[in-house]
């Protein structure tokens, strides 16, 4: 994600882990919403550590199961995947674990459009 993505709904192939335990690295720009790959999560859930950091910035975010999307492939995230974790901001918009990504992205796009019109 780059500054040009500010306010957008983004589906990435990147893992959902914070880099270097630094919350400010969760996203370079404050997007409206983002999907990441959980990279298999692991027992402590490290593949989803971006979610709380983005929640604190008001960004709806979720991870998709690595078993359902190719890591590093945003198109696979958008087309083929299933949500594995959601943050509070995403849950408020109706996203839930087990939801398929195309339905989640449609819901996020609708919420983005509502916000834009408000």
Number of C-alpha atoms within 10 A of each C-alpha: 17 10 11 11 14 16 15 17 21 21 25 22 24 20 24 27 23 20 13 8 11 10 18 15 15 21 19 13 16 20 23 22 25 24 28 33 35 28 24 17 21 10 7 8 14 16 25 28 21 26 29 21 20 25 17 13 17 17 23 26 31 33 34 37 24 22 13 18 24 19 21 15 15 19 14 18 29 23 16 15 23 25 24 22 27 24 24 20 21 24 15 11 15 14 25 19 16 14 16 20 25 15 14 21 20 12 16 24 17 13 17 18 11 10 10 9 7 6
